[in-house]
Amino acid sequence: MAINIRKFVKNAVLEDNGRGDLFFDIAPKGRFTARVVAKDDGVLAGVKYARILARTEKFDCKFLIKDGEEVNKGDVIAELEGKASVLLSSERTFLNLLQHASGIATSARRYSDLLKGSSVVLLDTRKTRPQLRDFEKYASRVGGAINHRLGLDDCLMLKDTHLKTIVDLKEFVKIARKRISWVTKIEIECETFEQSVEAMEAGGDIIMCDNMTPEQIRKVSDYRKEHHTHVLLEASGNITEKTIQSYLTSGVDAISSGSIIHQATWLDYSMRFD
């Protein structure tokens, strides 16, 4: 993972610098100090990546606030020291990492706070920007969510599109058990009570109750308790901050929401030279 982060950060710097920062060769000599200041309230994330950027570009960086801690408008997040050319050529990438990650962490924290006091787990989804999945899911974790699948290789999920290609679900699951790892779960997306029963009978480990109302899920949960106590239930589909608490008494084990990431708004930070 550390190697991937270094590669990601290096590519981000190269993207911004292009053939080279035009200010670099004419920048004033000597070492300068700067501060990163919050212009919004929220949850800080991105520190893990920003530190690697500082080491890669060879400037000193001391964070005064940790990943996952709250920041308030006006707070000094970090103190920097280095050559003017290096600090200025790294400024936008450094801030982009912190602002992007902090926006997602802040969103995840709002969602997770709404689940406090319950045993229901908050999950993110694979609705991430291309090439940014590790980064965005890291920010989601910092905010309090638990990662759902990182990719197609860590759980066999049969969504509605997959199910359209399967004639006999029970037979398919039987074959899948012989092909996938013994410790890998099979999750099946269902939109009705009837589909949920079929999926449990077929041997699914997790039933994703997609776009179901809390009342519909409660019926699925009651059936699960009576016939398949080992099966886990996940609620998903257009679940927002306004609706998430209505699912807490439906009997689900987890609630997933893509909004945590794809609807997150960046926090505003700025770099100020002393």
N, C-alpha and C positions, 0 to 999 in steps of 0.2 A: 504493500500500500504506500509506504514512504517513497519508493521509487516512482510510482505512478503520480504522486503529488508533485515531486520534483520535476518530472517531465511536463505535467500539466502547467505548473507555474512558469517553467522556462518557455513553453510555447506561448503562454499568455504575454510574457514580456516581449518575445520576438514579434508577436502580432502587433503590439503597440509601437515598438521601435522601428519596425520596417527595416530599411537599409541603414538606420542609425539616427539617433536623436540629433537634429541640426543644432541644438543648443550645446551639445556635449563639448565640442572643441573650443568653444568661446566662453564657457562657463567660468565664473570667478573661481580662483584657487582657494584652497583651505577647506576646513571642515565647518559645517553648519549644523544647527539643531532645529528641529521642527516638532510640532505636536499634531496628533490626529484628534479632532474634536467632534463630538456628537452634535448633530443639529436636529435630532429626533429622539423620542423616547422609544425604547424597545429592548430586545435581547441581543447581546453581542455574539456573533459567530464569525468564523473565518480566520481566527487567530492562528490556528494550526497551519493554514496555508500561507498567511502573511509572514509568519516567522521564517518559513522556508524561503519565501521570496527575499527576505532581508539577508539571509545567509547566502543565497545564490548571487545576489547583486552586491554583497559585501558592504552593508551599512548596519549600524547598531540599532537595535529596536527593543525597547522595553515596554511591555504591555502592563498597564495599571489595572485593567479589568480582564477577567478570564472569560473564555468561551462559556456561554450559558448564563452569565450574570447579566443583570439588568443594567441598562445605561439610560441616563437622562440627558435631555438637551443641555448642552454646555459642558458635559463631562469630558475630561481629557482621557482618551482611550489608550493612547500610546505616545511615548517620547522617542524620537528618532535622532540619530547623529550620523553624519557622513559627508562625503563630497557633494557639493551642490549639483553637479552633473548627474550623479548617481541617484540622489534623492528625487530630483525632478523627473528623471527619465523613468523612475519606478512609481511615481506618485499615482497616476491614474490606475495602473494595474493593482497596486496595493489597496487603493480605496475601493475599486470595483469588487475585489474579493471580499472585503469586509462588508460592504453595503449589500451586495447580493445575498451572501450567506446570512447576514443579520436579518434581512427581510423575511427569509424563509423561517429562521429560528423564531422570530417574533410571531409569525403566523402560527407555527406549530405550538408555541407556548399558549396562545389564546385558545386553541382547540383543546390542548391537554388540560388546561385549567378547568374547562367545562366538564371534564370527566372525573375531576377530583372527588374522592369519596366512593367511587364505584370500582368494580373489579374489571371493567371493560378496558381493553387495550386500544390505544390510538395507533393506526397504521397509515403510512403514506402509500403512494402507488408508483407505477412506472411512467406516469405522465410527467416526464422530466425533459429538459431541453437536450437535444442530441449532443453527445460528447461531454455532458455535464452531470451525468447521473450520480457518480461517486460524490462529487462536490455538493450537489443539491440534497442528496440523501444524508450526507454528513451534517449539513445545516439543519435538516429536519430532525435528526437525532439530538443535536445540541438543544433544540427547542423543546424536546420532550416526547416526540413521536418515536415509534419503533418502525424500522424498515420492513416493508413487505418485500416481495421479490426484488432482488437487484437485477435479475435478468431471467431469461427463459430457461436457464440451466439449473436453477436451485429449487424449483417446485414445478410439478406438472399441473398447470391450470387449464381446465377445459372450459372455455368461454362459449358464448352462444354461437360464435362463428365456427368453433371447433365442433360443437355438438351437431351442427348442420351436416357435417361430413361423416358422422358416426351413426351406423344403423342399429347396433346392439350395444348399449352403454355398458351393461354388465360384462359382456364378453370383452369389450375394449379394455376396461379396467383390469380384468383378469390378465390380459396379454401385457398391459403396461407394467403390472407388478413384476413380471419376469424380465422386463427390459431396463427399468430404472433402478437406481440404487435402493437398497433395502430400507434405508433411513429417509428416503425422499417421500414427501407427502403428495397426495393428489387432491387438488381443490377443484370443485365443480360449481360453475355459475348457474344459478336458478332464479327464475322470475316468478314462479308460482309455488304453491304448497305441493301440488302434484309432482312438479319437477324435483322439488327438494326430497320428497319421499323416494322417487325413483333413484336419485343420486345417492342417497344413503343406502338403499338396498343394493346398489351397484358396487358399493364399497368405497365411496369417497371419504377422505379424512376430514376435509373442510368443505362446508357448504357456504358459498357466497350468495347471500340473499340480495340480489341485485334489484334496485328500484322497488323494493317491497315497502309497504307501510309498516310501522311498528306493530300494528295489530296482526298483519299477515305473518310477520316474523315470529310473533308470540305463538301462533298456531304451529309453526315449524318447530319452535323450541320445545313446545309441549310434546310433540311427536318424538323429537330427539330424546327427551328425558325418559320416555317410556320404552323406546326401541333401540336407540343407538347412543348410549351415554358417552361414548368415546369421541364422537364426532364434534368438531368445533364449528361454530357459526360466526360468520362475518357479515356485517351489514355494509352495503356499498351502494353508490349511485346517487349523485346529486345531493350528497350530505354536506351541509354548510354549518357555519357557526350558529345560525338561527334555528336549525333543525336537529342538530346532533344530540341534544339532551333528551329529545323525545324517544330516542332509541335505547336509552339506558335501562329501561325496565322491560325491554322486548325479549330478553333472554340471550342476547348475543354475547360472544366472548371478545369480539373485536369490532371496531368501526374503522373503515378506511375512507380516506378522502383525498382526491387529487388536488383539491383546492389549496391544501396546505402549501403546496409548492407552486402550482401554476397560476394561482391568484395572489401570491405574495407580492407585496410592494417593497421595493428597496428602502432601507433606511438611508438618511442623508448624513454623510460624514465629510469633513474637509481637513486638508493638511495646511497648517499655518506655520510659516517660518518665524523663528524668534528674532 
